């Protein structure tokens, strides 16, 4: 009996990739972020699109984020397209539904993609009310017995498109969770952001949205929603869609490792679920040895997934030994995903620095060098650091036996976290 159990466990670990050969993707002499061909080089290496756009707004925490989204929705005249991972019943979901329904009844075309797993707590009556108002709804990757493992792939994007010109992305789902409200040990709002862009990138992102719309079973009617080419004489933007990644082919991994290897003096990374794979850890150490100031802003004890927090902490020893600084946010759940590269580029969007975002989920990041957004993101990081616990090795070594046990056990399933 014990032999059978052991064989089953080994098979599970095998198919989960525990014994997978560890690849290190090596690129030398990447151009620094200041040179003209930087964006083109990164886009080529990460299967990304180069387009143009300018920042039209930046908001922090729930009240600002949801107010900005609702204002944009209420101003829509032609089409609203939205996709998200997490939706839960509550005030935020009701406000969102009311705004979408009002615009749909006014003749605006409204399309909503909800991740099937992330929105599973929503009652059927919620969707019915939206559909009765004229909102078109599709669910991403619904469960099917025909392919059980495929159901593990999730749509983690948060993308709002308004009238073919305004784009909003960030980390917040449609949920009261982001308000805090005594959830996960804190009443403070989750630390997150939303950013808006205008310009030609809207057309690119609408094309990416329509790909998901068709994947989910919807029809892309280009007579109703033509993809219009517009002038691109605006600041450069890199769009990295992170579409159906695999261990060997991940656009987000390539983007992140390219940013690490190109940075010259500063790399600040915000990721609540921080579990860099061995190859990514290696390039982080190489950058630190070049003298780069590397700081990680991640979630602390107040979090929605304590087991991920404990697992992440098991990797801190390697980082601290290499001189990489780790900051655990204390006020509430830290949910932001952001990269600041020197004083020149930022990468923002839905992707964490973990195996699920790099190798499992459909993600979406936008990277830009527009000067106006750099100080906004720098101030966001400084606010995060100021409200964080700076991890030192002595305290880390004194973590409890239970925390160590949970972390070590979950590391067995590293590639699924």
C-alpha positions, 0 to 999 in steps of 0.5 A, a space after each residue: 500500500 505504501 509503495 502505491 502511495 509513493 508511486 502516486 506521489 511521484 507521478 503527481 510531482 513528475 507531471 507537476 514539473 518538480 523533476 523538470 530540467 532547469 533552463 537558464 536563458 542567456 542573453 548578453 549585451 542587452 542595450 540599456 534603457 536609454 538607447 533608441 533600440 531598447 524598446 525594439 530589442 525587448 519587444 523582439 525577445 518577448 514577442 511583444 508589440 511596439 506601439 504608442 500612447 500617453 498616460 491619461 491618469 493614475 490612481 491608488 487604492 480602491 476608492 480612487 480606482 473604482 471611481 475612475 473606472 465608473 467615470 470612464 464607463 459612464 462617459 462611453 458612447 460606442 463600446 465598452 470591453 472589459 475582462 477580469 479575473 476576480 469578481 465577488 458579490 458585494 457593493 463594488 460588483 453591484 455598482 459595476 453592473 449598474 453602470 454597465 447596464 445603464 450604458 448598454 440600455 443607452 445603446 452602447 455595445 458592452 462586452 464582458 469576459 469574466 474568468 470562470 474560476 475567479 468569478 465562480 462566487 457570483 450568482 446566476 441572477 447577477 449575470 442574467 440581469 446584465 444580459 437582460 440589459 443588453 450586456 454580452 458576457 463570455 466566461 474564460 476557460 469554463 470547466 470541461 471534463 474533456 481537458 481537466 488540466 487545461 482548466 488550470 489556465 486562468 485569465 488574470 488580466 484586468 483590462 477596460 477599453 472605452 470607445 476605442 481610445 481609452 485603456 485602463 489596466 491595473 490589479 484590482 478585480 471587481 470585489 469588495 476585497 480591495 476595500 479591506 473591510 476587516 478582510 485578511 486581518 486589516 481594514 485598510 484598502 489593498 495597496 494597488 493602482 490603476 493606470 489609464 492610457 490613450 492613443 494607438 495602443 488602444 487598437 492593439 489592446 482591442 485586438 488582444 481583447 477580441 482574441 480572448 472574446 473568440 477563445 471564450 466563444 464570442 463572435 468578433 464582428 468587425 463591421 461593428 468593431 473595426 480595428 482602426 489604424 491611427 498615427 503613432 507619433 507619441 511616446 513608445 509603449 510595449 504591450 506584452 500579452 502573455 498569451 497561453 504561456 508554457 515553461 519554454 515559451 513565456 512572453 512575460 518571463 522574457 520581458 522580465 528577464 530582459 528588463 533585469 539584464 538591461 537595468 543599469 543602476 536601479 530595479 524596483 519590483 512590486 509583486 505580491 506573489 513573489 516566487 521567481 524561478 531559478 533562472 530569474 533568480 540567477 539574472 537578479 543576482 547577476 544584476 546585483 553583482 553589477 551594482 544595481 539597487 534591487 528592491 522587492 516590494 511584496 505582501 506581508 502577513 496581512 495577505 489573502 494567501 498565507 501559504 504563498 507568503 510562507 513559500 515565498 519567504 523560503 526563498 528569501 535566504 538566497 536573495 538576502 545573501 545576494 544583497 537584494 532588499 526585500 520589503 513586506 507591506 504591513 498596512 494591508 494586502 499589497 496587490 500591485 504589480 509594477 517594475 521601475 527600471 532605472 529612471 527610464 522605463 516602467 512595466 505595469 499590469 497583471 503579471 506577478 513574478 511567480 510561476 503561475 503568471 510566467 508559465 500558466 496564466 494569460 497576463 497583460 503588461 504595458 511598459 512605457 518610457 513616458 517621463 510623466 509616469 516615472 515619478 508617479 511609480 517612484 512615489 508609489 514604491 516609496 509609499 510602499 517601502 515606507 509602510 513595509 517591514 524591511 526583512 533582515 536575515 536574523 529575523 528571517 532565520 527566527 521564523 516559526 517551525 510551522 511557517 517553515 514546514 508550510 513553506 517547504 511543503 508548498 515548494 514541492 508544488 512550486 511550478 503550480 503556485 
